[in-house]
Amino acid sequence: MEEKSIEIKGLTKKYGGRIAVDNLNLTIDKGEIFGLLGPNGAGKSTTILMILGLTEVDSGSVKVCRIDSSRYPLEVKKKVGYLPEDVGFYNDYSGLQNLMYIARLNDIPEEGAKKAALDILAEVGLDDVMHNKVASYSRGMRQRLGLADVLIKNPEVIILDEPTLGLDPEGVKKFLQLIVRLSRKKGITVLFSSHHLHQIQQVCDRVGIFVKGKMLAEGKISSLAQQLFSKNAFTLEGVVSTVGQEDNSTLSLKELVQKMNSIPEVVHVEMKDSRFVVESHKDVSAELSRMVVQSGYGLNFLSKKEYGLDDIYHQYFQEDNNT
């Protein structure tokens, strides 16, 4: 059985009459990168604060590394590194001095802290500027220093709350690559909260879609697509050709569509000129290819549509708004 880093059961938080987090259930395995995806105001940050023991829980429970966050928040903080969207540093200190200060706050012995700080600064790509004042750091450098700040206490879990805001595309790419590399290398569990679909899709093992305080769905992107588009889980797109094959044995396009519809598990076929789209309950690409060729046509190309996180996300929004 996989060891659980985060276990959330029935978690609820209200502010006045507004429900910020509504009966949330979630488990995250050790070493997993989990994406909490939702728009601003969905309740993601409130959930993070309850995980860290920084705000009271109205009902339900949160355990981090088997420690109850509500009862033992200080013990949880020893296990968890938290990187918010905007990290505060002493601008007149160098990157190394800031890191050493954090190490002292976490009661890390001076000698061990210095070696750990140098190693971590090298890992996050700041070894060349470690002696420069933080006031001179770019936004991307400050976020990488924030990650080093989190890593200095050797956490088992890292929580990232919109960590790429304000970064340019290249900075985002490098930061995300760094997160994945560190998680895989050190076996660190990562909870990555964001409203950026493509970033979540790039780095996360599983994703939870969080809207209006509720977890609408969670799982691997492939399984979410299968759940959501279960009626027509597979979509094949292709183009047929009659070049060099036009004879009396070639079916008309209308007859070809009828034959496509006769394939078991096919639920819908559209044909416009020579381009077709086939929706089915299972992958029928082999049967479809064979049938097209046997009907006297060539097949210029055939591809399977892969549902991305944006398809899934917007479909869940559509279903949620229709309820």
Buried (B, 14 or more C-beta within 10 A) or exposed (E): EEEBBBBBBEBBBEEEEEBBBBBBEBBBBBBBBBBBBBEEEBBBBBBBBBBBBEBEBBEBBBBBBEBBBBEBBEBBBBBBBBBBBBBEBEEEBBBBBBBBBBBEEEEBEEEEBBEBBBEBBEBBBBBEBBEBBBEEBEBBBBBBBBBBBBBBBBBBBBBBBBBBBBBEEEBBBBBBEBBBEBBEEBEBBBBBBBBBBEBBBBBBBBBBBBBBBBBBBBBEBEEBBBEBBEEEBBBBBBBBEBEEBEEEEBBEBEEBBEBBEEBEEBEEBEBEEBEBBBBBBEEBBEBBBEBBEEBBBBBEEBEEBEBEBEBBBEBBBEEEEEE
